[in-house]
Amino acid sequence: MRKFGNLPGARSFGRLWVPILVFLAFLTALLSREELVERFMSNASLVARNGFFYGVQIGMWLSAAFLVQRMISVFLWDGLIAGISGRPVPRLPKDVTAILIFFFATVGVLASVFDQSVTGIWATSGIVSVIIGFALRNVILDVFIGLAMHVERSFQIGDWVMLHQNRLETHIIGQIIEINWRTTRLRTTSNNMVVIPNSRLGETILTNYMQPKPHFRIDLDFVIDYSIPPNRAIRLLEAGVKSLVDGERILDNPEPEIRLEEATLNGQRYEVRYFILPVNVSPNESKHIVNKSIVEHLSRAGITLSAAQREVFVAQGNERLRLNLDDKKDLRRILAGSELLQDLPEEQRDELVGAMRPRELMSGEVLYRQGAAGDSMYLLAEGLLTSFVNLASFEGEAKVEQIESGRHFGEDSILTGKNRSSTMTAATDCVVFEIPREVVLDLARKRGDFLAMLNRNVALSAERIHRSKMAASKKKAVAPSQKKKRTSGVTKAIQTFFTDLFPNNEAETQTD
């Protein structure tokens, strides 16, 4: 049972009881002013009596304006409109309403209490308005452009925007955190706050990254030497960006893609395109993690990015880091950093590499399926693999993990004799090396550390599969089966209108 103070009606009354009491006090004083003067101010001077009469009437007007303003705020803005839009109304429309109400109350005081002509009041206020307008023209311009921004809805609180300046390097990228009377405040990717007058903002070209959809695309350029075939370069770049796809920061829909941009003097330029949700990750943070992942994938493949430089070859044997997977010598250097090979002596490393059989997979191709017999293990040289597990009580597949270049897998079937525990699928084009069962077992018998490493990975793989099964079962158990509330076309249109007109003040912020 909820407490009375938590009821909507109780909360509304809690905001209204002060203006109601003030209004009733002045109303009582106004209706009983003659009796109050005779009983309590019979010996007071004429000035005090007139001051009391004027004060009661002025208080009546102002308390009534205060009560009307509070009722409009409670029942209209915070009640009807906030209920339709599903989000709180910002201060700006509330302040405009309050100013209009108190302005008319002031005119009423001058006209009824002080017996001033309303025509004269309007004429005088017009002259005063002209003087104030000249003195505060910039402030007034900020206010009206702020109102225009609320009507146009070109951006709202929480949006990531870019303000175009004269030069590219001076462009401002930030998240809208506040829109008030005079200014709009942004939090930049450097976690600094930028305050921009609304009049200046109205004259600036603005790019809203979150409209018409809440995600936007980021493009990164990489220049790779011409000696690297395009298919291999695309495979590595695609694996680097897709390894970060989680559906929350780096999106899988729209899917990342690699474009062969243009030929330059330094090499072939490739464009990496991916989409982010800026409410979960800032543009600069996403560039950092994507750049880092791609550089790591290129490094593990023995490839360095091209740079603007001149090279002079004095001898034919001048060595450059352009390694080829088809060459056994280059293959040893590429795979030297793998956990499978890094602790082996040179002779056994050469023996293991010599027994590997290369296999190329296209994106979406299945390497092996859950339940199939396994008589070999694998080492991923380039690309990205994803493992899935089927659950008897779960419709579809549950994702276990992603395998990046340099990782080995599949040793559980060799050591335990059981069938494959998951399905391994190529997320991108891949190059995989298959290692026969006999070679692995022979090396495991010779080296205890090699066997311990394989057993440790088998245990970790089993733990990851167990966690995936538990998470999938839990997700299915707690999934709500509630019917969506039907909404009429008129109500839905009103809700959409007010949702766009009065955006939410609360926005999640992401700093670099």
C-alpha positions in Angstrom: 0.0 0.0 0.0 1.4 3.4 -1.0 1.7 6.2 1.4 -0.6 9.2 0.9 2.3 11.5 0.2 3.2 9.4 -2.8 -0.2 9.8 -4.5 -0.2 12.2 -7.6 -3.1 14.2 -6.0 -1.1 14.6 -2.8 2.0 15.8 -4.7 -0.1 18.3 -6.6 -1.7 19.7 -3.4 1.7 19.9 -1.8 2.7 22.4 -4.5 -0.6 24.3 -4.3 -1.3 24.7 -0.6 1.1 27.7 -0.1 -0.4 29.9 -2.9 -3.9 28.8 -1.9 -3.3 29.9 1.7 -1.8 33.2 0.6 -4.6 33.9 -1.8 -7.3 33.0 0.9 -5.5 35.3 3.4 -5.6 38.3 1.1 -9.2 37.5 0.0 -10.3 37.4 3.6 -8.4 40.6 4.3 -10.0 42.3 1.3 -13.6 41.2 2.2 -13.1 42.2 5.8 -10.9 45.3 5.4 -13.4 47.7 6.9 -13.9 45.6 10.0 -10.2 45.0 10.4 -9.5 48.8 10.2 -12.1 49.6 12.8 -11.0 46.9 15.2 -7.2 47.0 14.8 -6.3 50.3 13.2 -8.9 52.7 14.7 -6.0 54.9 16.1 -3.8 54.6 13.0 -3.0 57.5 10.8 -4.6 58.0 7.4 -1.4 57.1 5.6 -1.3 53.7 7.4 -5.0 53.0 6.6 -4.5 53.9 2.9 -1.3 51.8 2.9 -3.3 48.8 4.3 -6.1 49.2 1.7 -3.6 49.5 -1.2 -1.5 46.6 0.2 -4.5 44.3 0.5 -5.6 45.0 -3.1 -2.2 44.6 -4.5 -1.6 41.4 -2.5 -4.9 40.1 -3.8 -3.9 40.6 -7.5 -0.4 39.2 -7.0 -1.5 36.2 -4.9 -4.2 35.4 -7.5 -1.5 35.6 -10.2 0.8 33.4 -8.1 -2.0 30.9 -7.7 -3.0 30.9 -11.4 0.6 30.5 -12.4 1.2 27.6 -10.0 -2.1 25.8 -11.1 -1.1 26.2 -14.8 2.3 24.8 -14.0 0.9 21.8 -12.0 -2.1 20.8 -14.0 -1.2 21.9 -17.6 2.6 21.7 -18.0 3.5 19.1 -15.4 0.2 17.3 -15.6 -1.5 17.2 -19.0 1.4 18.0 -21.3 4.1 16.0 -19.4 1.6 13.0 -19.2 1.0 13.1 -23.0 4.6 13.6 -23.9 6.0 11.2 -21.4 8.8 13.5 -20.2 9.1 16.6 -18.1 8.6 20.0 -19.6 11.6 22.4 -19.6 11.6 25.7 -17.7 11.4 28.0 -20.7 7.6 27.6 -21.5 6.8 27.8 -17.8 8.8 31.0 -17.3 7.1 32.6 -20.4 3.7 31.7 -18.9 4.6 33.2 -15.5 5.9 36.4 -17.0 2.7 36.9 -19.0 0.5 36.2 -16.0 2.3 38.6 -13.7 2.4 41.3 -16.5 -1.4 41.2 -16.7 -1.6 41.2 -12.9 0.6 44.4 -12.8 -1.7 46.0 -15.4 -4.7 45.1 -13.3 -3.1 46.6 -10.2 -2.4 49.9 -12.0 -5.9 50.0 -13.5 -8.0 49.0 -10.5 -6.0 49.9 -7.5 -4.4 53.2 -8.7 -7.2 54.2 -11.1 -4.8 54.5 -14.0 -6.0 54.5 -17.6 -5.2 51.2 -19.3 -4.7 53.0 -22.6 -2.1 55.2 -21.0 -0.5 52.2 -19.4 -0.2 50.4 -22.7 1.2 53.6 -24.3 3.7 54.1 -21.5 4.7 50.4 -21.5 5.3 50.7 -25.3 7.7 53.6 -24.8 9.5 51.8 -22.0 9.6 48.6 -24.1 11.4 50.5 -27.0 14.0 51.9 -24.5 14.5 48.5 -22.9 14.6 46.9 -26.4 17.5 49.1 -27.5 19.4 48.6 -24.2 18.8 44.8 -24.1 18.5 44.0 -27.8 21.1 41.2 -27.6 19.4 39.6 -24.6 16.0 39.9 -26.3 17.4 38.3 -29.4 18.8 35.4 -27.4 15.4 34.9 -25.7 13.3 34.9 -28.9 15.8 32.7 -30.8 15.6 30.3 -27.8 11.8 30.2 -28.2 12.3 29.6 -31.9 14.6 26.7 -31.3 11.9 25.1 -29.1 9.4 25.4 -31.9 11.7 24.3 -34.7 13.1 21.3 -32.7 16.3 21.2 -34.7 18.0 19.7 -31.6 17.1 18.7 -28.0 18.9 18.0 -24.8 21.1 14.9 -25.1 21.8 15.3 -28.8 25.4 15.4 -30.1 25.9 18.3 -32.5 28.7 20.0 -34.4 28.9 23.8 -34.7 30.6 24.8 -37.9 33.2 27.6 -37.6 35.3 29.4 -40.1 38.0 26.6 -40.1 37.6 22.9 -39.8 39.9 22.6 -36.8 37.8 25.1 -34.8 34.5 23.2 -35.2 32.9 22.5 -31.9 31.6 19.0 -31.2 29.6 18.4 -28.0 26.5 17.2 -26.3 23.6 19.5 -25.6 23.1 19.5 -21.8 21.0 22.6 -21.2 18.8 25.1 -23.2 17.7 28.1 -21.2 16.6 31.7 -21.8 19.8 33.2 -23.1 22.3 30.4 -23.7 22.7 26.8 -24.8 25.3 24.7 -23.0 27.3 21.9 -24.6 29.7 19.4 -23.0 32.5 18.7 -25.4 34.4 15.5 -25.8 37.2 17.0 -23.7 34.7 17.2 -20.8 34.6 21.0 -21.0 31.4 23.1 -20.9 30.9 25.6 -23.8 28.2 28.3 -23.3 26.8 29.7 -26.5 24.4 32.7 -26.7 21.2 31.6 -28.5 21.6 34.5 -31.0 25.0 33.2 -32.0 23.7 29.7 -32.2 20.8 30.9 -34.5 23.4 32.2 -37.0 25.6 29.1 -36.9 25.4 26.1 -39.2 24.7 23.1 -37.0 25.0 19.4 -37.7 22.8 17.2 -35.5 24.4 13.8 -35.4 21.3 12.2 -33.7 18.6 13.2 -36.2 16.7 12.0 -38.0 17.9 8.8 -36.3 19.7 8.6 -32.9 22.9 7.1 -34.4 25.4 8.5 -36.8 28.3 7.3 -39.0 32.0 7.9 -38.4 34.6 7.4 -41.1 38.2 6.6 -40.5 40.9 6.5 -43.2 43.8 4.0 -43.3 46.5 4.0 -46.0 48.0 0.6 -46.6 50.9 -0.3 -49.0 50.1 -1.5 -52.5 51.9 -4.8 -51.8 49.0 -5.8 -49.6 46.2 -7.3 -51.7 42.9 -5.5 -51.3 41.0 -8.6 -50.1 43.5 -9.1 -47.3 43.5 -5.5 -46.3 39.7 -5.4 -46.2 39.6 -8.6 -44.2 41.9 -7.2 -41.6 40.1 -3.8 -41.3 36.7 -5.5 -41.2 37.8 -7.8 -38.4 39.3 -4.9 -36.4 36.0 -2.9 -36.4 33.6 -5.8 -36.2 35.4 -7.2 -33.1 34.0 -4.1 -31.2 30.4 -4.4 -32.4 28.1 -4.8 -29.3 24.9 -3.2 -30.4 25.1 -0.4 -27.8 28.2 1.6 -28.7 29.4 0.3 -32.0 26.2 -0.8 -33.9 25.6 -3.9 -35.9 22.7 -2.4 -37.7 23.7 -0.5 -39.8 26.6 -2.8 -40.2 30.2 -1.6 -40.4 31.7 -1.6 -43.9 35.1 -1.1 -45.6 35.4 1.0 -48.7 38.4 1.1 -51.1 38.6 4.9 -51.2 41.3 6.1 -53.6 44.9 5.5 -54.7 47.5 7.9 -53.3 51.2 8.3 -53.7 51.8 6.6 -50.3 49.5 3.6 -50.8 45.9 2.6 -51.1 43.4 4.4 -48.9 40.6 2.5 -47.3 37.7 4.0 -45.5 36.3 2.3 -42.4 32.6 3.2 -41.8 30.8 2.4 -38.6 27.8 3.7 -36.7 27.6 4.6 -33.0 25.0 5.5 -30.4 26.5 8.8 -29.0 24.4 8.4 -25.8 26.7 5.4 -25.0 30.0 6.5 -26.4 31.4 9.8 -27.5 32.8 10.2 -31.1 36.3 10.6 -29.9 36.1 7.6 -27.6 34.8 5.5 -30.5 37.6 6.6 -32.8 40.1 5.7 -30.1 38.9 2.1 -29.6 38.3 1.4 -33.3 41.8 2.8 -34.3 43.4 0.7 -31.5 41.6 -2.5 -32.5 42.5 -2.1 -36.2 46.1 -1.2 -35.6 46.4 -4.3 -33.4 44.9 -6.6 -36.1 47.3 -5.1 -38.7 50.2 -5.6 -36.3 49.4 -9.2 -35.6 49.3 -9.8 -39.4 52.7 -8.2 -39.8 51.5 -5.1 -41.6 52.3 -1.5 -40.9 50.4 1.5 -42.1 51.9 3.5 -44.9 53.4 6.9 -44.3 54.5 9.9 -46.4 58.2 9.0 -46.8 60.9 8.4 -49.3 62.9 5.1 -49.2 66.2 4.5 -50.9 67.0 0.8 -51.5 70.8 0.4 -51.5 70.7 -3.4 -51.7 68.1 -5.8 -53.0 67.9 -7.5 -49.6 66.7 -4.3 -47.8 64.0 -5.7 -45.4 60.6 -4.3 -45.2 57.7 -5.5 -42.9 55.4 -6.8 -45.6 54.8 -10.4 -44.6 53.0 -13.0 -46.6 50.9 -15.8 -45.1 51.8 -18.2 -48.0 55.5 -18.0 -47.1 56.5 -20.4 -44.3 59.2 -18.1 -43.0 56.8 -15.1 -43.0 54.2 -17.3 -41.4 56.4 -18.1 -38.4 57.0 -14.4 -37.9 53.3 -13.5 -38.1 52.3 -16.3 -35.6 55.3 -15.8 -33.3 53.2 -13.7 -30.9 50.4 -16.3 -30.6 50.0 -18.0 -27.2 50.2 -21.3 -28.9 53.8 -20.7 -30.3 55.4 -18.0 -28.2 56.8 -20.3 -25.5 57.9 -23.1 -27.7 61.6 -23.6 -28.7 62.6 -22.9 -32.3 62.6 -26.6 -33.4 59.2 -27.5 -32.1 57.7 -24.2 -33.3 58.9 -25.0 -36.8 57.5 -28.5 -36.5 54.1 -27.1 -35.5 54.0 -24.5 -38.2 55.0 -27.0 -40.8 52.0 -29.2 -39.8 49.5 -26.4 -40.2 47.1 -26.5 -43.1 45.7 -23.1 -44.3 42.0 -22.7 -44.9 40.1 -19.6 -46.1 36.6 -18.9 -44.9 34.1 -16.5 -46.4 32.0 -14.3 -44.2 29.1 -16.3 -42.8 30.7 -19.7 -43.5 30.6 -22.3 -40.8 34.0 -23.8 -39.7 32.4 -26.5 -37.6 29.1 -27.1 -35.9 28.1 -28.0 -32.4 27.9 -31.8 -31.9 30.3 -32.6 -34.7 33.3 -34.8 -34.2 36.6 -32.9 -33.8 40.0 -34.3 -34.7 41.9 -31.1 -35.0 42.4 -27.7 -33.5 42.7 -24.3 -35.2 44.7 -21.1 -35.1 43.1 -17.9 -36.5 45.6 -15.9 -38.5 43.4 -13.1 -39.9 39.8 -12.1 -39.6 37.1 -12.6 -36.9 35.2 -15.7 -35.8 32.1 -16.0 -33.6 31.1 -19.0 -31.6 27.5 -19.9 -30.8 25.9 -22.5 -28.7 22.4 -24.1 -29.2 20.2 -24.5 -26.1 17.5 -27.1 -25.9 15.2 -24.7 -24.0 16.2 -21.6 -26.0 14.9 -20.6 -29.4 17.8 -19.8 -31.7 21.5 -19.5 -30.7 23.4 -17.9 -27.8 26.6 -16.1 -28.6 29.6 -17.4 -26.6 32.6 -15.3 -27.7 34.5 -13.7 -30.6 37.8 -15.1 -31.7 40.3 -12.5 -32.9 43.5 -13.1 -34.9 46.3 -14.8 -33.0 43.8 -17.0 -31.0 43.7 -20.8 -31.0 40.6 -22.8 -30.3 39.1 -26.3 -30.7 41.5 -28.1 -28.5 38.7 -29.3 -26.2 37.7 -32.0 -28.6 41.2 -33.3 -28.9 41.9 -33.5 -25.2 38.5 -34.7 -24.0 37.4 -36.8 -27.0 34.0 -35.1 -26.9 32.2 -33.6 -29.8 32.3 -29.9 -30.6 30.7 -27.8 -27.8 29.8 -24.8 -30.0 29.3 -23.7 -33.6 32.1 -21.6 -35.1 31.2 -19.1 -37.8 33.2 -16.6 -39.8 32.1 -13.0 -38.9 34.4 -11.7 -41.6 36.5 -13.3 -44.3 39.1 -15.3 -42.4 42.3 -17.3 -42.8 42.4 -20.2 -40.4 45.2 -22.8 -39.9 44.2 -26.3 -39.0 46.5 -28.4 -36.8 46.1 -32.2 -36.8 45.3 -34.1 -33.7 48.4 -36.2 -33.7 50.7 -33.2 -33.9 49.0 -31.6 -30.9 49.0 -34.7 -28.7 52.6 -35.5 -29.5 53.7 -32.0 -28.6 51.5 -32.1 -25.4 53.3 -35.3 -24.3 56.7 -33.7 -24.8 56.0 -30.4 -23.0 54.0 -30.2 -19.8 53.6 -26.4 -20.0 52.1 -26.7 -23.5 49.5 -29.2 -22.2 48.8 -27.0 -19.1 48.1 -24.1 -21.4 45.7 -26.1 -23.5 43.9 -27.4 -20.4 43.5 -23.9 -19.0 42.0 -22.8 -22.3 39.6 -25.7 -22.3 38.4 -24.8 -18.8 38.0 -21.1 -19.8 36.0 -22.1 -22.9 33.7 -24.4 -20.8 33.1 -21.5 -18.4 32.2 -19.1 -21.2 29.7 -21.6 -22.6 28.2 -22.1 -19.2 27.8 -18.3 -18.7 26.2 -17.9 -22.1 23.7 -20.6 -21.4 22.8 -19.2 -18.0 22.5 -15.7 -19.4 20.2 -16.9 -22.3 18.0 -18.9 -19.9 17.7 -16.0 -17.5 16.9 -13.6 -20.3 14.1 -15.9 -21.5 12.8 -16.4 -17.9 12.5 -12.7 -17.1 11.3 -11.6 -20.6 8.0 -9.8 -20.1 4.9 -11.0 -21.9 2.9 -7.9 -21.6 0.6 -6.7 -24.3 1.2 -3.2 -25.6 -1.3 -0.6 -24.7 -3.3 0.4 -27.6 -3.3 4.1 -28.4 -5.7 5.9 -30.7 -4.4 7.8 -33.7 -5.3 11.2 -32.2 -3.6 10.5 -28.9 -0.5 9.1 -30.6 -0.3 12.3 -32.8 -0.7 14.5 -29.7 1.9 12.5 -27.8 4.4 12.8 -30.7 3.8 16.5 -31.1 4.4 17.3 -27.4 7.3 14.9 -27.2 9.1 16.7 -29.9 8.0 20.2 -28.7 9.2 19.7 -25.1 12.2 17.3 -25.1 13.5 15.6 -22.0 15.8 17.6 -19.8 17.5 14.5 -18.4 20.2 13.2 -20.8 22.8 10.6 -20.4 26.2 12.1 -20.8 29.3 10.5 -22.2 32.7 12.0 -21.7 35.8 11.2 -23.5 
